[in-house]
Structures are given as C-alpha cells and as structure tokens.
Amino acid sequence: MSASTQPAIDGWFASDESGAPYLIGSKCHQCGTYVFPPRANNCPNPGCDGDELAQVPLSRRGTLWSYTENRYAPPPPYPAPDPFEPFAIAAVQLAEEGLIVLGKVVDGVLAADLKVGMEMELTTMTLFVDDEGVERVVYAWRPAA
C-alpha cells in the first residue's frame, strides 16, 4: 500500500509480494483453533486452556456460508457515505481453516447476486478518505472468478 492508501484497521490484513491481500488471524499453539481478528492470547475454544496464539496468514478463498444486505446506515463511528447506499455482507467459510469470517462485499455486488455455497475470494476496497486525503481500505469479499 502506498502512503496515500492505508488500512482502516491496522493488523487485520496485509498483502503478499504479488500485492494479493490476505487476512491475518491467530492460531492456538495448544489445540490449533483459528481466530479472526487476530489476538495474542486466550484461545477461543472453550475446551482449551491455551493462552498463547501465533499470528498466521489465513486463506484468501472460501465458500459463501451466509449473507445479508445492510439497508441502514451504521451508526458512528462507522463512516457511512451520504447518501447511504445499501451493501451486502458475506459470511465466508475459509477453505483451509473452516473459520467463518464476516466482511463487506465489494461495491456493485448486491445480496441478490449472491448464493450460499458459491466460491468467494478476498480483496480490498476503499471505506473512506480521511481528512488528510488518505484512502482508508478494508478487506472485502467478491465472487471468485
């Protein structure tokens, strides 16, 4: 990412050497449970008392598990555009980890375009441009090519 393009939330995703985005998750050393967003300790598995998690790259592809369309502007501090445009939200089950990750669906893809079971891939999209002119980006889902 350039200096004029920065993540809206640091530490949730990055790009590999080819520029392709990937999510950053955590994995429990003790039981192998994955979690997103990443964290350093407290395994989320109730059957595990592991307290140390490692940051790991997560799959870029998965299957659409569920979806909805957000028809109302989220409350502040979410930077909703004016006028507000509805957008789709996808719950994608990651191919390798089995973890389900929620995220916006790219602009131009509505809930009517989605179908449970379809292949999805990770990308990024602009959430807003801040007061200093920096484009703030988030991870997003799109139907796989």
Secondary structure, DSSP 4 states (H G I P E B T S, - for coil): --TTEEESSTTSEEE-TTS-EEEEEEEETTT--EESS--SS--S-TT-----EEEEE--SEEEEEEEEEE-SPPPTTS---SS---EEEEEEEETTT--EEEEEBPTT--GGG--TT-EEEEEEEEEEE-TTSPEEEEEEEEE--
